[in-house]
Amino acid sequence: MTQHRKGDAELRINGETMTLRLTLGALAALEETLGGGDFTALQKKLEAPRVSDLLLILQALIQGGGRLVSIDALKASDIDLGEAARAIAEAFRALATEKGA
């Protein structure tokens, strides 16, 4: 189990709570898989992701949180789409800087 950090989000998948964490490794994996190695392309892709993109994002963030899960396992999982979107947004807030900091 990982230690909770700022930007961590939790999501229940198949009744189990998983930590989503945006790490440099997760960001690099997303840059490669969704952005074709281009961070600007990744940013554009994240503005309007497809469902398959959401699965890749979840996979990277779950791995950042310390768990390995395959895309096939995620496809077969019971995941609330609204909760997944909330958790992904919460994890990405780690990129935002605090005002006044």
PyMOL commands that set and color helices and strands:
alter all, ss='L'
color gray80, all
select helices_A, chain A and resi 24-35+39-47+51-64+71-75+81-95
alter helices_A, ss='H'
color red, helices_A
select strands_A, chain A and resi 9-13+16-20
alter strands_A, ss='S'
color yellow, strands_A
deselect
rebuild
show_as cartoon
